């Protein structure tokens, strides 16, 4: 069973296109988990209009913020394989198939993606190239190559990642590092989504950081502390 976890918040401009790109790749017993963070637009109405039992909607009673909202979605996931998805991207054909194949020999996989503007005009045809992504788990603590919307992982990774420690800078940095230091992580070169950047995104992963090395280390201290806690089992 596959669970697609989508945190939503005022995503009416893009959510229908994203769900259409995902749902055609799923089987009847797979699921899409929507965790909505108190949207004030038509996001939920648009999702309900699909009238598909595979789409399960969970609405927060108050705004949690992006990290806690993603954690809420993950807590609802029942699948053996979990995909993270943004509300405003577009999945390319065979994303699910290619990631599932890669997960036969890995516990977490990250695919490449095409960075676009709001109208899907290409800004950069490779996130991996732009980000200089490397398979080096120690370097990755500082320079994050783990892009959540390009991740898929098994339940072992999910169980080890929950609950999120307080203070982590972003969910994908945490999950990626948990997987890298405890399981097998693979980067696959296939570009499997249009990663839409439009100025209102919750994540700034694709954008260059202005922080110096000491600021970046401080920013990631909660991740380092969380990894040590897992390692020493306390």
Helices and strands as residue ranges (DSSP letters): E 2-8, H 15-23, E 31-36, H 43-48, E 55-59, H 66-76, E 81-85, E 90-91, H 95-102, E 108-116, E 122-124, H 127-131, H 137-140, G 148-150, E 151-154, H 155-161, H 171-182, E 185-196, H 213-219, H 221-232
